């Protein structure tokens, strides 16, 4: 309003000045005109004077208003300054001066921009110079001290009226450092809040899952409880035990259905009655004590046995346990479980009677019965030993049971180690052992004892041995006497000047005296316990025939023979044989007495071969009708085939391991008891052959002819019988484990 009035006064003043110029320029032709011009001029001057007066008043008003606005400009809280188009500051208020220093006017605004933002400021200034309209933006500035601060600019471009070219800029600046810090804090707080919210959401989700899991668990527990209740009802319904719930005064509050099966009462008939009225009067003190202990403790009581009256008047033995559930709100009573043990009591009575009878029998037997036990920890004990121990060694069974290891002191010192070894072997192998040893009674008498014991395992892991010790002192003395006689006989045999040996039916040398060692030049230690040493095949067959004849009951007496000795020389001998039996009549072997009847001599090679061939043809053949000695001597397969061709058929008991009989013709041959294990007999002809009891393990009988052959009791484990013709063959009691047979 004031500005418009001022402009009107100035326009009026200018118009008056023009009028004054026009009046002054006009010429006056008369005095009237001059007077009129003067009056007009005076009026114009007055109007101009009034206009100037008003203009002065208006000027003073503008000056005051300008001072007011300048004061507002200077003391505004935000910075305000004016720059030219290049950014040089021409005007700045107090706030801007405080921001940029005491003399910011004349300096370029770029000097107050933070170094890292100067390039960005130059780009901004170029955009403003090109006339781009940028109203506001945030920038990083710096105080005169170099400390940075964040500023927010509002920019107004100053343009020329004609072409709109930018000649300067007005800048309104605000320090937004604190506001930005508050915004940053607010953002950080917002981020923390978001994190907190996320954590709370996670916890809520976890709690929700836990609640769902707990609900599912509750439903599962509820289902289980329902099933368990159903099971419990079914168990109570079909259980063989009686379950009673009693009050403290033995009033029955509940009884399971098993009561009817065991005692004949219906549960509903006894509920409300006293439990004690069904107990045998003699057992009431036991029950009173049982009840007192059950009330005083919360655990399950020790089982007791009492008699209960059946509905028919009989007394039934029941075993009962009690659990105190008086404090349990769901039960509030004493729970008594009872089971029928009447049959068990009868069994226990019968067992006691049996044990008494057994004890009476054991005490009357002329032997000592015992039971020996070893625990898993290796501790040995004697649970039972009969009174026969008193007659045997003179100590009581009670002492032996309390001190089992003291019995070792009663065993003869020479037999202690053997006794311990046999006991250990029995516990290890769990078999039946029979052995004899000596004991020394309390009186000092030495007795021979035969011990027979059976060792076995129990379910608890312990090992028991049930045995009997029999006094065989009389037999022991007789056997000792016989042993001394045998030792004397052995000494006599070794001392006689003629060669004597004993050969077992299995072909092993049992005795070989010094004369035999001298005659045959063999060391006794290398012969005794082993097969007869290697000698010429013809002599081996002849000696075998002599042994077979003796075993068949035809002993020889001074039978003349010619022997080739180990050094190659020859000698004439006479041989006599006799059977040797043990005390029980069993054949131990054949005793041969070989007496050298002439001087030793040597013969030419041709003559030796002639004699050997004659011996093979005339005397080395096994006598017909004799039984062979198993594995007595090894014979060459070709020699055997030659003997078969000249009519020999009895080769029983020979050692023919690994023999080669491929495509051989051995009809009706006698190989009973012979060792043919590992032999190759493929495509061989064994029609009607006697192979009874022969060792044929691993033998090859592929495509062999075994028609009508006698293989009874033969060991054919692992034998190859593929393609073999066994028509009419006798295979009773043969061992065909692992044998290869033809598939029909």
Secondary structure, 3 states (H helix, E strand, C coil): CHHHHHHHHHHHHHHHHHHHHHHHHCCCCCHHHHHHHHHHHHHHHHHHHHHHHHHHHHHHHHHHHHHHHHHHHHCCCCEEEEEECCCEEEEECHHHHHHHCCCCCCCEHHHHECHHHHHHHHHHHHHHHCCCCCCEEEEEEECCCCCEEEEEEEEEEEECCCCCCEEEEEEEEEECHHHHHHHHHHHHHHHHHHHHHHHHHHHHHHHHHHHHHHHHHHHHHHHHHHHHHHHHHHHHHHCCCEEEEECCCCEEEEECCHHHHHHCCCHHHHCCCEHHHHECHHHHHHHHHHHHHHHHCCCCCCCEEEEEECCCCCEEEEEEEEEEECCCCCCCEEEEEEEECHHHHHHHHHHHHHHHHHHHHHHHCCEEEEEEEECCCCCEEEEEECCHHHHHHCCCHHHHHHCHHHHHHHECCCCHHHHHHHHHHHHHHCCEEEEEEEEECCCCCEEEEEEEEEEEECCCCCEEEEEEEEECHHHHHHHHHHHHHHHHHHHHHHHCCCEEEEECCCCEEEEECHHHHHHHCCCHHHCCCCECCCCCHHHHHHHHHHHHHHHCCCCCCCEEEEEECCCCCEEEEEEEEEEEECCCCCEEEEEEEEEECCCCECCCHHHHHHHHHHHHHHCCCCCCCCCCCCCCCECCHHHHHHHHHCCCCECCCCECCCCECCCCECCCCECCCCECCCCECCCCECCCCECCCCECCCCECCCCECCCCECCCCECCCCEECCCECCCCECCCCECCCCEECCC
